[in-house]
Amino acid sequence: MELSGAAVVVTGGASGIGRAVVRQLSDAGASVAVLDRSDGADDDEDVDVAIRCDISDEAAVVEAVRQAHDALGGLTHAVLNAGVGGFGTLLDLEAAEWDRVVDTNLRGTFLCLREVARAMVGAGRGGSIVAVTSISGFLADRGMAHYSVSKAAVAELVRVAARELGPFGIRVNGIAPGTTDTPMFASTAVLPGYAARVAERTALGGVGSPESVAQAIVSLLEMPWVTGQIVAADGGVSLWSPIDPVESMAPNPPGGPQ
């Protein structure tokens, strides 16, 4: 499915991965509507219409998607990227903090998916939706239960939506980023040595860029025979295993660099 002439909604498109997606979509010739809580996309030359929206608010999402649909003359694609992070161990986690993260990451993604899907079904021309989940949705990271659970649920939402919407010609897939150099990741600067440790355990080395994750998202939007899949765009950090025996073979494990 060509992106030239496509009409795309991007949630959370004012910064980070979302902003990189907007730039690449615009370069490909798509028209883009950004839904974001901030006004960071208002003056972005790559954005055709910027709409302030809290995606956890059902009425706001319904109205924002309607505005995007009318402004772009329909919707053919959507990138459901908006999300928030959080930290708190289970013994100390307040219900309000749980709700804050889950309401945005899961409820908000559901609301946006439902509304863009309704618009696509109504148009009768099919479509393509990519939701951004996280490798934390299938890892067990301490202190991130609410975030991890919300992202795991988004992955399952993708799979169910792919089955339900497939008969309408709508493909639904997910991208699971790993550690990516975004404003959310910047909050880990308070953790001594965290970024260096992640970089060391990433198969391709380093921390991912928003542009590299965005490239995976845009590519997945275009794949005509792929649906219901969760693709990890993480440089291989989720391949790391704490019980890998080769890590104990120093200094040069078999098959390693000499």
Secondary structure, DSSP 8 states (H G I E B T S, - for coil): ---TT-EEEEETTTSHHHHHHHHHHHHTT-EEEEEESSSTTTT-TT-SEEEE--TT-HHHHHHHHHHHHHHHTS--EEEE-------B-TTT--HHHHHHHHIIIIIIHHHHHHHHHHHHHHHTS-EEEEEE--GGGSS--TTBHHHHHHHHHHHHHHHHHHHHHGGGTEEEEEEEE-SBSSHHHHGGGGSTTHHHHHHHHSTT-S-B-HHHHHHHHHHHHH-TT--S-EEEESTTGGG--TT-GGGGS-S--TTS--
